[in-house]
Amino acid sequence: MSEETRSIPPADASPIPTARGGDREFPCARCGAKLVFKPGTDSLHCQYCGHDNPIVRADAGENGVVASAEVVEEIDFERTLAELSAGEGAAEALVVHCDSCGATQTLAANVTSQSCAFCGTPIVAQAVSERFLKPRSLLPFKIDAEKARSLFAGWLRSRWFAPGKLKDFANIEGGLSGVYVPYWTYDCATTCRYTGERGDDYFETQMVRATVNGKTVMRPQQVRKTRWRAVSGVVRNRFDDVLVPASKTLPPDHLEKIADFNTRELVPYADEYLAGFRAEAYSVGLKEGFADAQARMRPTIEGTIRQDIGGDHQRIGTTYITYSGVTFKHILVPVWMSAYRYAGKAYRFLVNARTGELSGDRPYSATKITLLVLGVLAAIAVIVLIANSR
């Protein structure tokens, strides 16, 4: 983030986006029909008259033009934790929990039942009041549903060892669902005091036995050895926008594969971007998310330690890490998600609605795998026969 970025108080008491895409509806300026956000644009689209209604962002000037991209600000981590502990700094919301997939979704006013945005299971509202931090920024949908379906079809065709008829029988159930998934981002500086060992290689000449013309002789040979010595030191790192999923609903391995979200393209949160889409309330708290971020920082810190130790080999003993200047953002990122059915079994897939990266489950063809194994065994048998004949 820019050095001009400053810490600001945590979220206000504005409405939290619901699994329906927000409580607000936006009428078309031309015909009055309900609008939906048009991916890849800054407009709301009318599906009835085709009119595009531009979104006027809160950070725009009088002419509607955004003056600077530096409008997504960091929030102080420790201060927010203290305010949350005191029951401050968050908005009240009625939430329901899906027993089928575990998703946490906020409930719109006067709604007593709804279907889960993530698995389609009907939910009879047993709503409880909870407090949530409101997202302050998001990445709008950039890829539309038609493009996501095309990417999915290409992905299916590229699957090795998939059943040959998969592309004919893989029908997307109920189309695609556009969902905003909650994430945390963390910035901080780290200072790590460490102890360890540095290994420097050297060579010694040793006499070894060798066979020359059928006779055993002694020959000199250079042997690599390592000299170890104890070391200690201090290394410092700076981390910017360590991205941590705040959802426990979607498969973590699939989320990691599509998690190339460019946080420099974040825009300030506005209800208009959620029109026609759904959003999940976070199920990973702010403090829990930072513990995940610390684990993600660890490999980078250890890499810095190894560079500081130097030498040919390094052993890290103890580490003591302190974190300072911790700030965060609560953001929403766009994902297309659905399931397809093959041979009576459902498989889920996700599409990054910014980059088009895709990850999902797929069936395997037992016949193709068996033929591959038989082919490998046959090749080995041929090699053995040739070797024996020689």
Secondary structure as GFF3:
##gff-version 3
##sequence-region A 1 390
A	DSSP	beta_strand	35	37	.	.	.	ID=ss1
A	DSSP	beta_strand	43	46	.	.	.	ID=ss2
A	DSSP	beta_strand	52	54	.	.	.	ID=ss3
A	DSSP	beta_strand	75	76	.	.	.	ID=ss4
A	DSSP	alpha_helix	77	85	.	.	.	ID=ss5
A	DSSP	beta_strand	91	97	.	.	.	ID=ss6
A	DSSP	beta_strand	104	106	.	.	.	ID=ss7
A	DSSP	beta_strand	113	115	.	.	.	ID=ss8
A	DSSP	beta_strand	122	124	.	.	.	ID=ss9
A	DSSP	beta_strand	128	132	.	.	.	ID=ss10
A	DSSP	beta_strand	137	138	.	.	.	ID=ss11
A	DSSP	alpha_helix	145	157	.	.	.	ID=ss12
A	DSSP	alpha_helix	166	169	.	.	.	ID=ss13
A	DSSP	beta_strand	171	172	.	.	.	ID=ss14
A	DSSP	beta_strand	177	212	.	.	.	ID=ss15
A	DSSP	beta_strand	215	245	.	.	.	ID=ss16
A	DSSP	alpha_helix	252	257	.	.	.	ID=ss17
A	DSSP	three_ten_helix	263	265	.	.	.	ID=ss18
A	DSSP	beta_strand	267	268	.	.	.	ID=ss19
A	DSSP	three_ten_helix	271	274	.	.	.	ID=ss20
A	DSSP	beta_strand	278	279	.	.	.	ID=ss21
A	DSSP	alpha_helix	286	309	.	.	.	ID=ss22
A	DSSP	beta_strand	313	342	.	.	.	ID=ss23
A	DSSP	beta_strand	345	352	.	.	.	ID=ss24
A	DSSP	beta_strand	358	360	.	.	.	ID=ss25
A	DSSP	alpha_helix	366	389	.	.	.	ID=ss26
###
